[in-house]
């Protein structure tokens, strides 16, 4: 049985976020597309996305430091699916956020 540990140290969270991003940006698996608009419930954001032809999904990561209406500091990792290379606009399907 595996042992799991909750990571709460911001320095460690950043380290594991960077490893997570490296995996999602491997050049032999993912192709980079720059300045793609990603839409989500309530808005959109221009992002660089990494798309896998083999697995038919895209991802993007960024750090969110909060706004007047949305509090919280976290790393946002967004994912979506598409059969073809990303176009100018993509729709967010899943997000995995690591809070600080």
Rosetta blueprint (number, residue, H / E / L):
1 X L
2 X L
3 X L
4 X L
5 X L
6 X L
7 X L
8 X L
9 X L
10 X H
11 X H
12 X H
13 X H
14 X H
15 X H
16 X H
17 X H
18 X H
19 X H
20 X H
21 X H
22 X H
23 X H
24 X L
25 X L
26 X L
27 X L
28 X L
29 X L
30 X L
31 X E
32 X E
33 X E
34 X E
35 X E
36 X E
37 X E
38 X E
39 X E
40 X E
41 X L
42 X L
43 X E
44 X E
45 X E
46 X E
47 X E
48 X E
49 X E
50 X E
51 X E
52 X E
53 X L
54 X L
55 X L
56 X L
57 X E
58 X E
59 X E
60 X E
61 X E
62 X E
63 X E
64 X E
65 X L
66 X L
67 X L
68 X L
69 X L
70 X L
71 X L
72 X L
73 X L
74 X E
75 X E
76 X E
77 X E
78 X E
79 X E
80 X E
81 X E
82 X L
83 X L
84 X L
85 X L
86 X L
87 X L
88 X L
89 X E
90 X E
91 X E
92 X L
93 X L
94 X E
95 X E
96 X E
97 X E
98 X E
99 X E
100 X L
